[in-house]
């Protein structure tokens, strides 16, 4: 007869040992799977971070490149006709003034021709230093290049300024600086300036302007080498003859009438011949004279007459004899002698 208690005692210990080993194996497997997932997550996180940093770096680099490009575009670069002063520290014999030739070269002692066209002053200094050092002429040379005259990198300032010409443009130069270099606006300057940038010759910019430049700080735009600035001449009408203040008046707007012009001239005097007033105008067919019913205009019995640029309003005296063909001569002489007044 079988003894079941002995059979159970013989089977249980090996079974428990087997179960313990299976449980241990299962726990180790879970630990390994968890570690693998953690490593994978860290890798993905690191990859994402690296990609993010890479994208940020690319953006920052692009912005830096753009800034550098803008800066290099406005930097003063040497070109034909420029005059430079070249000096080497502690070697006075090598001090030289040279003009950049048509092919962009300057001639210097010891190293002969050096191509500096298209270089900034700093780049030219580095190039000359290398040539002197590599040739064994000067040990550890320190070169300075000063642009004495910049014929190739200036901006042209034309029109109604005191001293029209080409003016050197440095970094961060602005419109009002160039106008100041040119001696400021003349009394005949108009109310607009045209700026044509070298890089966009087909896109001129027209800016309205007041007589006082400080009133328009937002129009003080940057100016770069090769740009052209034109100050437009103001439209002028002349009022001469028997008036209180014969003058030429700048037209701030396109509309100025006979009555307004007479008011600006201080009105007519008691000796004026109001019936003999006339406008002298230059047209396609030459000079013409147009009678003006000034007496009726002043009494509001006749419509006011608009004037155009360069018109001459002539008001004779009642005692004078205005002969045919003589009005034009008298008016032109009077207009040439009057001063120009800016209409405020």
C-alpha atoms as a printed R data frame, in Angstrom:
    type eleno elety resid chain resno       x       y       z
1   ATOM     1    CA   UNK     A     1   0.000   0.000   0.000
2   ATOM     2    CA   UNK     A     2   1.265   3.389  -1.020
3   ATOM     3    CA   UNK     A     3   2.281   5.970   1.559
4   ATOM     4    CA   UNK     A     4   0.931   9.273   0.175
5   ATOM     5    CA   UNK     A     5   2.532  11.424   2.877
6   ATOM     6    CA   UNK     A     6   5.987  10.222   1.916
7   ATOM     7    CA   UNK     A     7   5.253  10.821  -1.769
8   ATOM     8    CA   UNK     A     8   4.218  14.417  -1.109
9   ATOM     9    CA   UNK     A     9   7.303  15.093   1.001
10  ATOM    10    CA   UNK     A    10   9.448  13.792  -1.809
11  ATOM    11    CA   UNK     A    11   7.840  15.887  -4.556
12  ATOM    12    CA   UNK     A    12   7.294  19.293  -2.862
13  ATOM    13    CA   UNK     A    13  10.925  20.350  -2.281
14  ATOM    14    CA   UNK     A    14  12.002  19.946  -5.947
15  ATOM    15    CA   UNK     A    15   8.827  21.687  -7.088
16  ATOM    16    CA   UNK     A    16   9.440  24.642  -4.826
17  ATOM    17    CA   UNK     A    17  12.979  24.924  -6.045
18  ATOM    18    CA   UNK     A    18  11.778  24.913  -9.657
19  ATOM    19    CA   UNK     A    19   9.187  27.608  -8.943
20  ATOM    20    CA   UNK     A    20  11.749  29.766  -7.162
21  ATOM    21    CA   UNK     A    21  14.108  29.601 -10.122
22  ATOM    22    CA   UNK     A    22  11.297  30.454 -12.555
23  ATOM    23    CA   UNK     A    23  10.265  33.436 -10.429
24  ATOM    24    CA   UNK     A    24  13.869  34.654 -10.223
25  ATOM    25    CA   UNK     A    25  14.262  34.316 -13.996
26  ATOM    26    CA   UNK     A    26  11.036  36.250 -14.534
27  ATOM    27    CA   UNK     A    27  12.164  39.102 -12.239
28  ATOM    28    CA   UNK     A    28  15.532  39.355 -13.980
29  ATOM    29    CA   UNK     A    29  13.771  39.494 -17.368
30  ATOM    30    CA   UNK     A    30  11.518  42.332 -16.170
31  ATOM    31    CA   UNK     A    31  14.544  44.261 -14.893
32  ATOM    32    CA   UNK     A    32  16.366  43.908 -18.200
33  ATOM    33    CA   UNK     A    33  13.324  45.003 -20.201
34  ATOM    34    CA   UNK     A    34  12.897  48.062 -17.989
35  ATOM    35    CA   UNK     A    35  16.553  49.041 -18.378
36  ATOM    36    CA   UNK     A    36  16.356  48.688 -22.144
37  ATOM    37    CA   UNK     A    37  13.312  50.944 -22.301
38  ATOM    38    CA   UNK     A    38  15.016  53.550 -20.126
39  ATOM    39    CA   UNK     A    39  18.112  53.571 -22.327
40  ATOM    40    CA   UNK     A    40  15.976  53.876 -25.456
41  ATOM    41    CA   UNK     A    41  13.997  56.788 -23.962
42  ATOM    42    CA   UNK     A    42  17.218  58.550 -22.963
43  ATOM    43    CA   UNK     A    43  18.591  58.071 -26.453
44  ATOM    44    CA   UNK     A    44  15.470  59.464 -28.048
45  ATOM    45    CA   UNK     A    45  15.496  62.409 -25.645
46  ATOM    46    CA   UNK     A    46  19.158  63.093 -26.354
47  ATOM    47    CA   UNK     A    47  18.518  62.844 -30.079
48  ATOM    48    CA   UNK     A    48  15.589  65.265 -29.843
49  ATOM    49    CA   UNK     A    49  17.669  67.675 -27.769
50  ATOM    50    CA   UNK     A    50  20.549  67.467 -30.230
51  ATOM    51    CA   UNK     A    51  18.223  68.078 -33.151
52  ATOM    52    CA   UNK     A    52  16.662  71.038 -31.323
53  ATOM    53    CA   UNK     A    53  20.072  72.475 -30.575
54  ATOM    54    CA   UNK     A    54  21.120  71.894 -34.174
55  ATOM    55    CA   UNK     A    55  18.025  73.695 -35.470
56  ATOM    56    CA   UNK     A    56  18.614  76.585 -33.057
57  ATOM    57    CA   UNK     A    57  22.247  76.814 -34.100
58  ATOM    58    CA   UNK     A    58  21.274  76.886 -37.750
59  ATOM    59    CA   UNK     A    59  18.793  79.700 -37.130
60  ATOM    60    CA   UNK     A    60  21.349  81.686 -35.133
61  ATOM    61    CA   UNK     A    61  23.973  81.131 -37.822
62  ATOM    62    CA   UNK     A    62  21.581  82.241 -40.551
63  ATOM    63    CA   UNK     A    63  20.826  85.430 -38.625
64  ATOM    64    CA   UNK     A    64  24.547  86.007 -38.094
65  ATOM    65    CA   UNK     A    65  25.271  85.471 -41.777
66  ATOM    66    CA   UNK     A    66  22.529  87.945 -42.686
67  ATOM    67    CA   UNK     A    67  23.928  90.546 -40.305
68  ATOM    68    CA   UNK     A    68  27.434  89.988 -41.630
69  ATOM    69    CA   UNK     A    69  26.229  90.303 -45.207
70  ATOM    70    CA   UNK     A    70  24.424  93.556 -44.422
71  ATOM    71    CA   UNK     A    71  27.499  94.862 -42.630
72  ATOM    72    CA   UNK     A    72  29.877  93.883 -45.411
73  ATOM    73    CA   UNK     A    73  27.598  95.556 -47.956
74  ATOM    74    CA   UNK     A    74  27.838  98.870 -46.121
75  ATOM    75    CA   UNK     A    75  31.585  98.599 -45.318
76  ATOM    76    CA   UNK     A    76  33.961 100.996 -47.002
77  ATOM    77    CA   UNK     A    77  35.913  99.051 -49.638
78  ATOM    78    CA   UNK     A    78  38.869 100.246 -51.648
79  ATOM    79    CA   UNK     A    79  38.460 100.911 -55.343
80  ATOM    80    CA   UNK     A    80  40.053 102.742 -58.286
81  ATOM    81    CA   UNK     A    81  40.883 106.361 -57.555
82  ATOM    82    CA   UNK     A    82  41.017 105.982 -53.770
83  ATOM    83    CA   UNK     A    83  44.055 107.461 -52.015
84  ATOM    84    CA   UNK     A    84  45.436 105.563 -49.016
85  ATOM    85    CA   UNK     A    85  48.141 106.314 -46.458
86  ATOM    86    CA   UNK     A    86  50.122 103.159 -45.608
87  ATOM    87    CA   UNK     A    87  52.452 103.104 -42.607
88  ATOM    88    CA   UNK     A    88  54.436 100.395 -40.818
89  ATOM    89    CA   UNK     A    89  54.950 100.821 -37.099
90  ATOM    90    CA   UNK     A    90  58.513 101.813 -36.215
91  ATOM    91    CA   UNK     A    91  59.615 101.700 -39.880
92  ATOM    92    CA   UNK     A    92  59.157 105.258 -41.115
93  ATOM    93    CA   UNK     A    93  60.937 104.499 -44.414
94  ATOM    94    CA   UNK     A    94  57.925 102.434 -45.518
95  ATOM    95    CA   UNK     A    95  55.341 105.173 -44.971
96  ATOM    96    CA   UNK     A    96  53.656 105.712 -48.326
97  ATOM    97    CA   UNK     A    97  50.727 107.549 -49.879
98  ATOM    98    CA   UNK     A    98  49.339 105.645 -52.843
99  ATOM    99    CA   UNK     A    99  46.396 105.889 -55.224
100 ATOM   100    CA   UNK     A   100  44.534 102.735 -56.184
101 ATOM   101    CA   UNK     A   101  44.988 102.110 -59.902
102 ATOM   102    CA   UNK     A   102  42.257 101.236 -62.387
103 ATOM   103    CA   UNK     A   103  42.994  97.533 -61.862
104 ATOM   104    CA   UNK     A   104  42.767  97.840 -58.057
105 ATOM   105    CA   UNK     A   105  46.482  97.841 -57.229
106 ATOM   106    CA   UNK     A   106  48.807 100.083 -55.228
107 ATOM   107    CA   UNK     A   107  52.605 100.195 -55.381
108 ATOM   108    CA   UNK     A   108  54.511  99.896 -52.094
109 ATOM   109    CA   UNK     A   109  58.233  99.820 -51.273
110 ATOM   110    CA   UNK     A   110  59.864  96.366 -51.061
111 ATOM   111    CA   UNK     A   111  56.747  94.382 -52.040
112 ATOM   112    CA   UNK     A   112  55.863  96.256 -55.253
113 ATOM   113    CA   UNK     A   113  52.258  95.881 -56.461
114 ATOM   114    CA   UNK     A   114  49.545  94.823 -54.038
115 ATOM   115    CA   UNK     A   115  45.986  94.180 -55.185
116 ATOM   116    CA   UNK     A   116  43.671  95.899 -52.686
117 ATOM   117    CA   UNK     A   117  40.625  96.546 -54.878
118 ATOM   118    CA   UNK     A   118  37.457  95.308 -53.186
119 ATOM   119    CA   UNK     A   119  39.139  94.963 -49.779
120 ATOM   120    CA   UNK     A   120  38.366  96.874 -46.609
121 ATOM   121    CA   UNK     A   121  41.152  98.845 -44.957
122 ATOM   122    CA   UNK     A   122  41.524  96.083 -42.345
123 ATOM   123    CA   UNK     A   123  41.826  93.386 -45.002
124 ATOM   124    CA   UNK     A   124  44.411  95.458 -46.877
125 ATOM   125    CA   UNK     A   125  46.412  95.826 -43.668
126 ATOM   126    CA   UNK     A   126  46.459  92.064 -43.140
127 ATOM   127    CA   UNK     A   127  47.499  91.436 -46.755
128 ATOM   128    CA   UNK     A   128  50.385  93.929 -46.627
129 ATOM   129    CA   UNK     A   129  51.525  92.540 -43.282
130 ATOM   130    CA   UNK     A   130  51.686  89.029 -44.737
131 ATOM   131    CA   UNK     A   131  53.629  90.209 -47.784
132 ATOM   132    CA   UNK     A   132  56.177  92.033 -45.630
133 ATOM   133    CA   UNK     A   133  56.516  89.108 -43.223
134 ATOM   134    CA   UNK     A   134  56.632  86.333 -45.833
135 ATOM   135    CA   UNK     A   135  59.280  88.197 -47.816
136 ATOM   136    CA   UNK     A   136  61.434  88.552 -44.727
137 ATOM   137    CA   UNK     A   137  61.521  92.334 -45.061
138 ATOM   138    CA   UNK     A   138  60.052  93.205 -41.656
139 ATOM   139    CA   UNK     A   139  59.750  90.958 -38.610
140 ATOM   140    CA   UNK     A   140  56.245  90.948 -37.118
141 ATOM   141    CA   UNK     A   141  55.128  94.079 -38.997
142 ATOM   142    CA   UNK     A   142  52.194  96.154 -37.831
143 ATOM   143    CA   UNK     A   143  50.611  97.933 -40.798
144 ATOM   144    CA   UNK     A   144  48.043 100.746 -40.785
145 ATOM   145    CA   UNK     A   145  45.997 101.712 -43.835
146 ATOM   146    CA   UNK     A   146  44.127 104.995 -43.703
147 ATOM   147    CA   UNK     A   147  41.746 105.979 -46.515
148 ATOM   148    CA   UNK     A   148  42.647 109.571 -47.305
149 ATOM   149    CA   UNK     A   149  40.313 110.021 -50.263
150 ATOM   150    CA   UNK     A   150  37.484 107.692 -51.212
151 ATOM   151    CA   UNK     A   151  36.598 108.406 -54.813
152 ATOM   152    CA   UNK     A   152  35.068 104.992 -55.446
153 ATOM   153    CA   UNK     A   153  33.022 104.553 -52.299
154 ATOM   154    CA   UNK     A   154  31.362 107.906 -51.913
155 ATOM   155    CA   UNK     A   155  27.744 108.971 -52.315
156 ATOM   156    CA   UNK     A   156  26.772 111.684 -54.794
157 ATOM   157    CA   UNK     A   157  24.864 114.617 -53.309
158 ATOM   158    CA   UNK     A   158  23.313 116.699 -56.086
159 ATOM   159    CA   UNK     A   159  20.728 119.394 -56.595
160 ATOM   160    CA   UNK     A   160  19.893 122.181 -54.175
161 ATOM   161    CA   UNK     A   161  22.743 121.843 -51.680
162 ATOM   162    CA   UNK     A   162  25.473 124.385 -51.026
163 ATOM   163    CA   UNK     A   163  28.352 122.152 -52.203
164 ATOM   164    CA   UNK     A   164  27.203 119.394 -54.584
165 ATOM   165    CA   UNK     A   165  29.703 116.596 -55.025
166 ATOM   166    CA   UNK     A   166  30.800 113.095 -54.018
167 ATOM   167    CA   UNK     A   167  31.240 112.543 -50.291
168 ATOM   168    CA   UNK     A   168  32.876 109.673 -48.496
169 ATOM   169    CA   UNK     A   169  30.486 107.263 -46.832
170 ATOM   170    CA   UNK     A   170  31.530 105.460 -43.668
171 ATOM   171    CA   UNK     A   171  29.698 102.718 -41.803
172 ATOM   172    CA   UNK     A   172  26.374 103.781 -40.291
173 ATOM   173    CA   UNK     A   173  26.249 106.978 -42.372
174 ATOM   174    CA   UNK     A   174  22.818 108.560 -42.762
175 ATOM   175    CA   UNK     A   175  21.061 110.900 -45.157
176 ATOM   176    CA   UNK     A   176  21.228 114.061 -43.051
177 ATOM   177    CA   UNK     A   177  24.964 113.515 -42.447
178 ATOM   178    CA   UNK     A   178  25.626 113.647 -46.193
179 ATOM   179    CA   UNK     A   179  23.451 116.750 -46.606
180 ATOM   180    CA   UNK     A   180  25.421 118.387 -43.803
181 ATOM   181    CA   UNK     A   181  28.731 117.463 -45.482
182 ATOM   182    CA   UNK     A   182  27.390 119.137 -48.638
183 ATOM   183    CA   UNK     A   183  26.833 122.405 -46.786
184 ATOM   184    CA   UNK     A   184  23.120 121.987 -46.123
185 ATOM   185    CA   UNK     A   185  20.120 122.945 -48.224
186 ATOM   186    CA   UNK     A   186  20.017 126.082 -50.332
187 ATOM   187    CA   UNK     A   187  17.222 128.628 -50.118
188 ATOM   188    CA   UNK     A   188  15.769 127.185 -53.325
189 ATOM   189    CA   UNK     A   189  15.604 123.603 -52.029
190 ATOM   190    CA   UNK     A   190  12.278 121.911 -52.467
191 ATOM   191    CA   UNK     A   191  10.326 119.758 -50.077
192 ATOM   192    CA   UNK     A   192  11.439 116.383 -51.360
193 ATOM   193    CA   UNK     A   193  14.639 114.365 -51.692
194 ATOM   194    CA   UNK     A   194  15.239 111.403 -53.974
195 ATOM   195    CA   UNK     A   195  17.622 108.673 -52.805
196 ATOM   196    CA   UNK     A   196  18.717 105.975 -55.253
197 ATOM   197    CA   UNK     A   197  20.548 103.060 -53.672
198 ATOM   198    CA   UNK     A   198  23.387 101.474 -55.612
199 ATOM   199    CA   UNK     A   199  21.899  97.983 -55.285
200 ATOM   200    CA   UNK     A   200  18.467  99.111 -56.573
201 ATOM   201    CA   UNK     A   201  19.038 101.750 -59.270
202 ATOM   202    CA   UNK     A   202  15.553 101.201 -60.683
203 ATOM   203    CA   UNK     A   203  13.814 101.833 -57.357
204 ATOM   204    CA   UNK     A   204  14.481 105.448 -56.285
205 ATOM   205    CA   UNK     A   205  13.013 106.531 -52.959
206 ATOM   206    CA   UNK     A   206  11.355 109.949 -52.702
207 ATOM   207    CA   UNK     A   207  11.111 111.430 -49.224
208 ATOM   208    CA   UNK     A   208   9.149 114.548 -48.207
209 ATOM   209    CA   UNK     A   209  11.255 117.024 -46.285
210 ATOM   210    CA   UNK     A   210  10.736 120.113 -44.161
211 ATOM   211    CA   UNK     A   211  13.037 123.115 -44.008
212 ATOM   212    CA   UNK     A   212  14.178 122.015 -40.565
213 ATOM   213    CA   UNK     A   213  15.745 118.571 -40.873
214 ATOM   214    CA   UNK     A   214  15.279 117.926 -37.158
215 ATOM   215    CA   UNK     A   215  11.527 117.784 -37.756
216 ATOM   216    CA   UNK     A   216  11.887 114.607 -39.853
217 ATOM   217    CA   UNK     A   217  14.078 112.133 -37.887
218 ATOM   218    CA   UNK     A   218  12.218 109.147 -39.360
219 ATOM   219    CA   UNK     A   219  13.400 110.156 -42.851
220 ATOM   220    CA   UNK     A   220  17.068 110.081 -41.849
221 ATOM   221    CA   UNK     A   221  17.617 106.781 -43.668
222 ATOM   222    CA   UNK     A   222  20.972 104.953 -44.019
223 ATOM   223    CA   UNK     A   223  23.127 105.817 -47.023
224 ATOM   224    CA   UNK     A   224  25.672 103.448 -48.567
225 ATOM   225    CA   UNK     A   225  28.635 103.830 -50.938
226 ATOM   226    CA   UNK     A   226  27.481 104.322 -54.507
227 ATOM   227    CA   UNK     A   227  24.138 105.874 -53.574
228 ATOM   228    CA   UNK     A   228  22.864 109.065 -55.216
229 ATOM   229    CA   UNK     A   229  21.026 111.814 -53.333
230 ATOM   230    CA   UNK     A   230  19.166 114.521 -55.267
231 ATOM   231    CA   UNK     A   231  17.615 117.502 -53.511
232 ATOM   232    CA   UNK     A   232  14.856 118.785 -55.760
233 ATOM   233    CA   UNK     A   233  14.591 122.458 -56.588
234 ATOM   234    CA   UNK     A   234  11.443 124.041 -55.204
235 ATOM   235    CA   UNK     A   235   8.853 125.480 -57.534
236 ATOM   236    CA   UNK     A   236   9.037 129.279 -57.395
237 ATOM   237    CA   UNK     A   237   6.661 132.048 -58.405
238 ATOM   238    CA   UNK     A   238   7.750 135.664 -58.629
239 ATOM   239    CA   UNK     A   239   5.732 138.743 -57.697
240 ATOM   240    CA   UNK     A   240   7.361 141.966 -58.885
241 ATOM   241    CA   UNK     A   241   6.395 145.534 -59.633
242 ATOM   242    CA   UNK     A   242   4.344 147.852 -57.473
243 ATOM   243    CA   UNK     A   243   3.796 145.555 -54.495
244 ATOM   244    CA   UNK     A   244   4.778 145.831 -50.860
245 ATOM   245    CA   UNK     A   245   7.547 143.194 -50.939
246 ATOM   246    CA   UNK     A   246   8.658 142.063 -54.406
247 ATOM   247    CA   UNK     A   247   9.982 138.508 -53.935
248 ATOM   248    CA   UNK     A   248  10.219 135.019 -55.255
249 ATOM   249    CA   UNK     A   249   8.148 132.577 -53.216
250 ATOM   250    CA   UNK     A   250   8.806 128.862 -52.839
251 ATOM   251    CA   UNK     A   251   5.701 126.820 -53.468
252 ATOM   252    CA   UNK     A   252   5.236 124.311 -50.658
253 ATOM   253    CA   UNK     A   253   2.253 122.877 -52.462
254 ATOM   254    CA   UNK     A   254   1.267 122.635 -56.105
255 ATOM   255    CA   UNK     A   255  -1.456 125.247 -55.700
256 ATOM   256    CA   UNK     A   256  -0.826 128.964 -55.451
257 ATOM   257    CA   UNK     A   257  -3.197 131.590 -56.821
258 ATOM   258    CA   UNK     A   258  -2.721 135.190 -57.872
259 ATOM   259    CA   UNK     A   259  -4.529 136.432 -54.777
260 ATOM   260    CA   UNK     A   260  -2.357 134.285 -52.485
261 ATOM   261    CA   UNK     A   261   0.798 135.473 -54.237
262 ATOM   262    CA   UNK     A   262  -0.235 139.143 -53.867
263 ATOM   263    CA   UNK     A   263  -0.893 138.553 -50.156
264 ATOM   264    CA   UNK     A   264   2.547 136.969 -49.710
265 ATOM   265    CA   UNK     A   265   4.099 139.995 -51.429
266 ATOM   266    CA   UNK     A   266   2.503 142.351 -48.915
267 ATOM   267    CA   UNK     A   267  -0.294 143.487 -51.188
268 ATOM   268    CA   UNK     A   268  -0.258 146.204 -53.823
269 ATOM   269    CA   UNK     A   269   0.646 149.828 -53.163
270 ATOM   270    CA   UNK     A   270  -1.658 152.835 -53.723
271 ATOM   271    CA   UNK     A   271   0.198 153.649 -56.955
272 ATOM   272    CA   UNK     A   272  -0.270 150.199 -58.516
273 ATOM   273    CA   UNK     A   273  -2.010 149.913 -61.867
274 ATOM   274    CA   UNK     A   274  -4.301 146.972 -61.045
275 ATOM   275    CA   UNK     A   275  -5.697 146.906 -64.558
276 ATOM   276    CA   UNK     A   276  -2.263 146.346 -66.063
277 ATOM   277    CA   UNK     A   277  -1.275 143.263 -64.052
278 ATOM   278    CA   UNK     A   278  -0.264 140.209 -66.022
279 ATOM   279    CA   UNK     A   279   1.327 136.790 -65.698
280 ATOM   280    CA   UNK     A   280   4.464 136.090 -67.720
281 ATOM   281    CA   UNK     A   281   4.850 132.378 -68.348
282 ATOM   282    CA   UNK     A   282   7.295 130.260 -70.290
283 ATOM   283    CA   UNK     A   283   5.544 127.635 -72.407
284 ATOM   284    CA   UNK     A   284   6.360 125.320 -75.315
285 ATOM   285    CA   UNK     A   285   5.986 128.232 -77.728
286 ATOM   286    CA   UNK     A   286   8.157 130.583 -75.647
287 ATOM   287    CA   UNK     A   287   7.282 133.423 -73.282
288 ATOM   288    CA   UNK     A   288   3.656 134.536 -73.120
289 ATOM   289    CA   UNK     A   289   1.856 137.370 -71.316
290 ATOM   290    CA   UNK     A   290  -1.609 136.821 -69.874
291 ATOM   291    CA   UNK     A   291  -3.599 139.829 -68.571
292 ATOM   292    CA   UNK     A   292  -4.975 139.425 -65.037
293 ATOM   293    CA   UNK     A   293  -8.074 141.267 -63.828
294 ATOM   294    CA   UNK     A   294  -6.429 141.965 -60.497
295 ATOM   295    CA   UNK     A   295  -8.822 144.755 -59.521
296 ATOM   296    CA   UNK     A   296 -11.854 142.480 -60.003
297 ATOM   297    CA   UNK     A   297 -10.118 139.573 -58.228
298 ATOM   298    CA   UNK     A   298  -9.392 141.753 -55.205
299 ATOM   299    CA   UNK     A   299 -13.084 142.785 -55.120
300 ATOM   300    CA   UNK     A   300 -14.222 139.164 -55.550
301 ATOM   301    CA   UNK     A   301 -15.881 140.021 -58.862
302 ATOM   302    CA   UNK     A   302 -13.690 137.709 -60.889
303 ATOM   303    CA   UNK     A   303 -12.411 134.174 -60.159
304 ATOM   304    CA   UNK     A   304  -8.921 133.808 -58.763
305 ATOM   305    CA   UNK     A   305  -6.276 132.631 -61.229
306 ATOM   306    CA   UNK     A   306  -3.962 129.683 -60.421
307 ATOM   307    CA   UNK     A   307  -0.244 130.175 -60.914
308 ATOM   308    CA   UNK     A   308   2.364 127.681 -62.099
309 ATOM   309    CA   UNK     A   309   6.007 127.127 -61.280
310 ATOM   310    CA   UNK     A   310   8.312 129.921 -62.526
311 ATOM   311    CA   UNK     A   311   5.402 132.281 -63.276
312 ATOM   312    CA   UNK     A   312   6.089 135.998 -62.928
313 ATOM   313    CA   UNK     A   313   3.205 138.138 -61.687
314 ATOM   314    CA   UNK     A   314   3.949 141.713 -62.736
315 ATOM   315    CA   UNK     A   315   2.019 144.639 -61.267
316 ATOM   316    CA   UNK     A   316   3.004 147.960 -62.936
317 ATOM   317    CA   UNK     A   317   2.581 151.397 -61.444
318 ATOM   318    CA   UNK     A   318  -0.218 153.638 -62.674
319 ATOM   319    CA   UNK     A   319   2.231 156.335 -63.770
320 ATOM   320    CA   UNK     A   320   4.332 154.045 -65.947
321 ATOM   321    CA   UNK     A   321   3.701 153.436 -69.610
322 ATOM   322    CA   UNK     A   322   3.767 149.737 -70.265
323 ATOM   323    CA   UNK     A   323   4.560 149.485 -73.932
324 ATOM   324    CA   UNK     A   324   4.026 146.368 -76.007
325 ATOM   325    CA   UNK     A   325   7.120 144.185 -75.843
326 ATOM   326    CA   UNK     A   326   8.522 146.051 -72.818
327 ATOM   327    CA   UNK     A   327   6.513 144.362 -70.056
328 ATOM   328    CA   UNK     A   328   8.450 141.117 -70.378
329 ATOM   329    CA   UNK     A   329  11.824 142.870 -70.222
330 ATOM   330    CA   UNK     A   330  10.911 144.926 -67.155
331 ATOM   331    CA   UNK     A   331   9.407 141.952 -65.352
332 ATOM   332    CA   UNK     A   332  12.377 139.678 -66.060
333 ATOM   333    CA   UNK     A   333  14.826 142.280 -64.773
334 ATOM   334    CA   UNK     A   334  12.780 142.740 -61.624
335 ATOM   335    CA   UNK     A   335  12.425 138.998 -61.047
336 ATOM   336    CA   UNK     A   336  16.166 138.450 -61.368
337 ATOM   337    CA   UNK     A   337  16.823 141.012 -58.638
338 ATOM   338    CA   UNK     A   338  14.381 139.834 -55.992
339 ATOM   339    CA   UNK     A   339  15.212 137.573 -53.055
340 ATOM   340    CA   UNK     A   340  13.686 134.159 -52.535
341 ATOM   341    CA   UNK     A   341  11.310 133.720 -49.621
342 ATOM   342    CA   UNK     A   342  10.292 130.330 -48.246
343 ATOM   343    CA   UNK     A   343   6.576 130.031 -47.740
344 ATOM   344    CA   UNK     A   344   5.990 128.694 -44.228
